[in-house]
C-alpha cells in the first residue's frame, strides 16, 4: 500500500507473526522496540526510535498469558505517550476479558469495562479490534472503537476450499442461542438455512446438549462461533448434529482460536472434519493439528490501519 510511510507499527510479544504480516501488507518496517521482563517478572519496555508527533499503532492480542500480554500493551502505550507520540492506536485482534461484560451473578466484576478504562488511561486514542465477544463493549470506551468482523474472511476461505461443494446442502449452525445473530448473517451470505443447537450449561465450561432446532438431516453443517475455548460447546454441538439431527458432515469456523485446556484433544476426537480459524491468536506448534485451517487477518487489519491513518472510513470493511 502506497502512502503509508508515516505509519509507525510496534508489536508486543503476543502475535509477532501477525504484526510482521500487517507491516508487510502496509510496506512499512516494524518499529524498534525491546519488550521483556526484569528479573522479578515486571514488564520492561524500551522504545528505540523517535515517535514524537507520529501516528503509532501497537499490535497486541490480549490472549494467554492474558495478564502478561495486557500489561505489555499498557506499558508500551504509556512509554509512547511519555515519548510524545501524536496518536496512539491500540490494535487488539483478540480482546481478552471480553466475556466478563456484565454481572452474571451478584458481586461479579465487569472486567471488560475495567480493561477499557485501563487502555484509555494508559494513553490509547483509538482501539481497533475484531469480533468482540459482546459487541456492546464498544460502549465501555470513551474513545473511538473500530470493530472489524471476521466472518467475511472466514466465508471467503471456505468458498476457496476445493472440498466445499456449494450451498445446496449447507446449513449454518449457531452452537447456542447467543450466537444466532452472527450465524444468521453468515447464513444470509451463503443463502443457506439456519439451525440452532439448544443447550443447557449447568456451570462454566460444562455443557449439556438438549436439542437441534432446524432440519440438518443429510446436510453439511457449518458451525460458527466467535471463539473456541475449551471446545466443549462446538464438539458436543457437532455430536448432536450427527447423532440427533442426522447431519452428513460437520465443519466449524471461529474467529478466535483460544483452544485452552482439553480443546485440541476434543477437536481431534470429534466428528468435526475441519476447523477454520483466524490468526488473531498466535497458535503454538502443538496446537497446529491437521483439522485446523488458519486464515490470516493481516489484509483486513492492514487496510483498516491505512484507512485510519488517512482518515478514511473503516465501515466498508465491516462486510
URZIZI-V757289 format. One record per residue. N is the residue number from 1. PHI is phi in degrees with one decimal (NA if undefined). Layout:
n=N phi=PHI
n=N phi=PHI
//
This chain:
n=1 phi=NA
n=2 phi=-83.9
n=3 phi=75.7
n=4 phi=-108.4
n=5 phi=-65.6
n=6 phi=-84.6
n=7 phi=-78.0
n=8 phi=-116.0
n=9 phi=-105.4
n=10 phi=-128.0
n=11 phi=-127.0
n=12 phi=-84.1
n=13 phi=-96.1
n=14 phi=-80.9
n=15 phi=-143.1
n=16 phi=-63.6
n=17 phi=-67.3
n=18 phi=-63.4
n=19 phi=-60.4
n=20 phi=-65.6
n=21 phi=-64.1
n=22 phi=-62.9
n=23 phi=-60.7
n=24 phi=-63.9
n=25 phi=-63.5
n=26 phi=-85.4
n=27 phi=60.2
n=28 phi=-130.4
n=29 phi=-91.9
n=30 phi=-65.0
n=31 phi=-65.9
n=32 phi=-80.5
n=33 phi=-148.1
n=34 phi=-114.8
n=35 phi=-121.0
n=36 phi=-147.2
n=37 phi=-136.2
n=38 phi=-76.3
n=39 phi=-62.0
n=40 phi=-91.5
n=41 phi=97.9
n=42 phi=-66.9
n=43 phi=-71.8
n=44 phi=-117.6
n=45 phi=-131.2
n=46 phi=-137.2
n=47 phi=-86.8
n=48 phi=-104.9
n=49 phi=-151.3
n=50 phi=-71.2
n=51 phi=-124.3
n=52 phi=-57.2
n=53 phi=71.5
n=54 phi=-90.8
n=55 phi=-89.4
n=56 phi=-112.9
n=57 phi=-124.9
n=58 phi=-106.0
n=59 phi=-98.6
n=60 phi=-160.7
n=61 phi=-79.2
n=62 phi=-95.6
n=63 phi=-94.9
n=64 phi=-62.4
n=65 phi=-72.5
n=66 phi=-57.4
n=67 phi=-67.0
n=68 phi=-63.2
n=69 phi=-69.2
n=70 phi=-65.3
n=71 phi=-65.5
n=72 phi=-56.2
n=73 phi=-60.5
n=74 phi=-62.9
n=75 phi=-69.6
n=76 phi=-60.5
n=77 phi=-66.8
n=78 phi=-62.6
n=79 phi=-62.7
n=80 phi=-66.3
n=81 phi=-63.2
n=82 phi=-74.0
n=83 phi=-94.1
n=84 phi=68.9
n=85 phi=-61.1
n=86 phi=-72.1
n=87 phi=-142.4
n=88 phi=-108.2
n=89 phi=-111.9
n=90 phi=-88.9
n=91 phi=-99.6
n=92 phi=-120.0
n=93 phi=-55.2
n=94 phi=-119.8
n=95 phi=-97.9
n=96 phi=-67.3
n=97 phi=69.5
n=98 phi=-67.9
n=99 phi=-77.9
n=100 phi=-97.9
n=101 phi=-104.5
n=102 phi=-160.0
n=103 phi=-87.6
n=104 phi=-73.8
n=105 phi=-136.9
n=106 phi=-56.6
n=107 phi=68.7
n=108 phi=-76.7
n=109 phi=-79.9
n=110 phi=-113.1
n=111 phi=-69.9
n=112 phi=-61.0
n=113 phi=-68.7
n=114 phi=-60.0
n=115 phi=-62.9
n=116 phi=-59.0
n=117 phi=-65.2
n=118 phi=-63.8
n=119 phi=-62.2
n=120 phi=-67.4
n=121 phi=-64.3
n=122 phi=-73.3
n=123 phi=127.7
n=124 phi=-66.3
n=125 phi=-97.1
n=126 phi=-159.2
n=127 phi=-122.3
n=128 phi=-119.6
n=129 phi=-142.4
n=130 phi=-139.2
n=131 phi=43.8
n=132 phi=-58.8
n=133 phi=-59.1
n=134 phi=-129.2
n=135 phi=-61.0
n=136 phi=-68.2
n=137 phi=-60.4
n=138 phi=-53.7
n=139 phi=-76.1
n=140 phi=-75.3
n=141 phi=-98.4
n=142 phi=-103.3
n=143 phi=-123.2
n=144 phi=-61.9
n=145 phi=-126.7
n=146 phi=-99.4
n=147 phi=-112.9
n=148 phi=-77.3
n=149 phi=-111.6
n=150 phi=-89.4
n=151 phi=-67.5
n=152 phi=-66.5
n=153 phi=-65.4
n=154 phi=-63.6
n=155 phi=-61.1
n=156 phi=-63.9
n=157 phi=-66.5
n=158 phi=-65.7
n=159 phi=-66.5
n=160 phi=-79.5
n=161 phi=-71.1
n=162 phi=-66.2
n=163 phi=-88.6
n=164 phi=-83.9
n=165 phi=-93.0
n=166 phi=107.6
n=167 phi=-97.7
n=168 phi=-60.7
n=169 phi=-111.6
n=170 phi=-92.5
n=171 phi=-127.2
n=172 phi=-85.9
n=173 phi=-113.6
n=174 phi=-92.3
n=175 phi=-72.0
n=176 phi=-160.3
n=177 phi=-64.0
n=178 phi=-66.4
n=179 phi=-102.0
n=180 phi=-60.8
n=181 phi=-60.8
n=182 phi=-63.5
n=183 phi=-67.3
n=184 phi=-63.5
n=185 phi=-61.2
n=186 phi=-68.9
n=187 phi=-60.4
n=188 phi=-64.3
n=189 phi=-66.1
n=190 phi=-85.3
n=191 phi=56.4
n=192 phi=-121.9
n=193 phi=-72.8
n=194 phi=-117.7
n=195 phi=-132.2
n=196 phi=-131.5
n=197 phi=-91.2
n=198 phi=-89.6
n=199 phi=-137.8
n=200 phi=-115.8
n=201 phi=-114.2
n=202 phi=-66.0
n=203 phi=-157.5
n=204 phi=-56.4
n=205 phi=62.0
n=206 phi=-125.6
n=207 phi=-130.8
n=208 phi=-121.1
n=209 phi=-75.4
n=210 phi=-112.4
n=211 phi=-162.0
n=212 phi=-112.6
n=213 phi=-99.1
n=214 phi=124.2
n=215 phi=-92.4
n=216 phi=-122.3
n=217 phi=-62.1
n=218 phi=72.1
n=219 phi=-104.0
n=220 phi=-88.6
n=221 phi=-103.8
n=222 phi=-110.2
n=223 phi=-88.2
n=224 phi=-120.7
n=225 phi=-145.3
n=226 phi=-77.6
n=227 phi=-153.7
n=228 phi=-118.5
n=229 phi=-98.4
n=230 phi=-82.9
n=231 phi=87.2
n=232 phi=-60.7
n=233 phi=-61.5
n=234 phi=-71.1
n=235 phi=-72.0
n=236 phi=-67.7
n=237 phi=-63.5
n=238 phi=-63.4
n=239 phi=-61.7
n=240 phi=-65.6
n=241 phi=-61.3
n=242 phi=-79.2
n=243 phi=-78.7
n=244 phi=-91.6
n=245 phi=-88.8
n=246 phi=76.9
n=247 phi=-64.3
n=248 phi=-76.2
n=249 phi=-152.9
n=250 phi=-131.0
n=251 phi=-121.6
n=252 phi=-132.1
n=253 phi=-147.0
n=254 phi=-148.7
n=255 phi=-79.0
n=256 phi=-111.0
n=257 phi=-90.0
n=258 phi=-67.1
n=259 phi=50.3
n=260 phi=-95.7
n=261 phi=55.1
n=262 phi=-85.4
n=263 phi=-57.3
n=264 phi=-63.5
n=265 phi=-61.6
n=266 phi=-64.0
n=267 phi=-65.3
n=268 phi=-62.1
n=269 phi=-87.3
n=270 phi=-81.4
n=271 phi=-81.5
n=272 phi=-70.2
n=273 phi=-78.9
n=274 phi=-150.3
n=275 phi=-123.6
n=276 phi=-86.3
n=277 phi=-132.2
n=278 phi=-96.0
n=279 phi=-91.5
n=280 phi=-67.6
n=281 phi=-120.9
n=282 phi=-75.7
n=283 phi=-86.8
n=284 phi=-72.4
n=285 phi=-55.3
n=286 phi=-69.2
n=287 phi=-99.6
n=288 phi=-89.7
n=289 phi=-80.3
n=290 phi=-61.2
n=291 phi=-71.1
n=292 phi=-89.4
n=293 phi=-114.8
n=294 phi=-90.5
n=295 phi=-121.5
n=296 phi=-83.5
n=297 phi=-100.0
n=298 phi=-55.8
n=299 phi=-60.6
n=300 phi=-72.2
n=301 phi=-69.8
n=302 phi=-62.5
n=303 phi=-66.6
n=304 phi=-63.2
n=305 phi=-61.6
n=306 phi=-61.3
n=307 phi=-66.8
n=308 phi=-63.9
n=309 phi=-61.9
n=310 phi=-90.8
n=311 phi=56.0
n=312 phi=-105.5
n=313 phi=-62.9
n=314 phi=-99.2
n=315 phi=-59.9
n=316 phi=-67.3
n=317 phi=-86.2
n=318 phi=-71.1
n=319 phi=-87.4
//
